[in-house]
Amino acid sequence: RGSLREYNTLLLLAYLVLGFSVFTRAVTIWALLALLSAPRAWMLTRQVAANRGRALNKSLADTGQLVLLFGVLYSLGLVISRLVQ
C-alpha cells in the first residue's frame, strides 16, 4: 500500500510542479504541453493499483514511457516558447 501511495504521489507532484512553474512564471504557458500526458498518467495509476506480480512489470515499463512522453512534451513547450518570442 505504501508503494502505491508513493507512486501516485510522485506522479501527482510532477504535474503540480509543472503548474506551479507556470504560475510563478518560471516557464511559459507552452510548458503546459506536458499536460497532454496526464490522461496516460491517470490510466497508469489505475493499472498499477489493480496489477500484482508479473502484470505489474508491464505497468512499470509503461511508466517509463510516460516519463519520456512528459519530458518530450515539456521540452517541446520550452522550444516553442523560445521560437515564439
Secondary structure, DSSP 8 states (H G I E B T S, - for coil): -HHHHHHHHHHHHHHHHHHHHHHTTSS-GGGGGGGGGHHHHHHHHHHHHH--THHHHHHHHHHHHHHHHHHHHHHHHHHHHHHH-
